[in-house]
Amino acid sequence: MGKSVLITGCSEATIGNALALEFARRGWTVFATARNTAKMANLAGNPNIKLLALDIKDAKSVFAAREQISIDQGGKLDCLYHNAGVRSVSMAIEYDAEEQKAIEAGGEEPYIRSDDVWMFEGNVIAVMALTRAFSKLLIAAKGTVAITGSGSSRVHVPTSATYNATKAAVEMYAKTLRLELQPFGCHVVYVMTGAVATPMFYEQDMAFKSDSPYEPIVDKIKAGWDRAPGYTPSPPDEYARGVVQEVTKPSPPKEVWCGKGVASLWWVEKLGLTWLLDGTFSRRYILNSVIA
């Protein structure tokens, strides 16, 4: 029996979709997942890819997928690839767009922002739960857990405080999990991902409430995304080739750095220049002067 991999978040045009095609090209049996299998239509017909409906936050959905894969693969799974993730862009003290509309319409102000819960559930808690659910299959195969991380786990980009925090959390989880699975011959790979041309990369819409304290500089903050480094994001297939090449090694590296922009971050860290980031981001988002 050949190698097998379960990949989350495989809707068309995403990183997960490209990963599924690359693993399949290398002869792996790929369990490509998404909540709606219709969104993976381009993968249908590939002899090495099996489409599964999977909601990573729903226990019944996860356990059903585990049972199916266990039967199909003789109780083993060679790689669990956590790729599914979510993101919204906003300032940390603002509410999300729907909550702001409700408040301005006279609704009650919420204490906990729903977007914060949404991102931590999708980017952190679901990763932990899914790993636990598939641990027996992974241990039986001496398999690999791979996680699509982000340079945001190391770079404090304004407008993304919660997203940055989720990626920092899951990176620390990966480091700890690596040690805990080591006795079983398993590996954990954190993929430090840079800019990749997916729908998530281009979703930069931000909402500000009508009486936002940022009101005098809202337009300048939004323009901060336009002042980002002028590079073209990596094509998903190019990114997938580089990552899968590393993840499928018998002894994969602890980290894989791939995607536009992360090479620069790697050098900034190695040279001890992370202190430059405060000034860089303050200027880009016009946060370096006090609002009168």
PyMOL commands that set and color helices and strands:
alter all, ss='L'
color gray80, all
select helices_A, chain A and resi 15-25+37-43+59-72+97-104+114-133+135-141+151-153+161-184+199-202+215-223+236-247+262-270+276-284
alter helices_A, ss='H'
color red, helices_A
select strands_A, chain A and resi 4-7+29-34+49-53+79-82+144-148+187-193+255-258
alter strands_A, ss='S'
color yellow, strands_A
deselect
rebuild
show_as cartoon
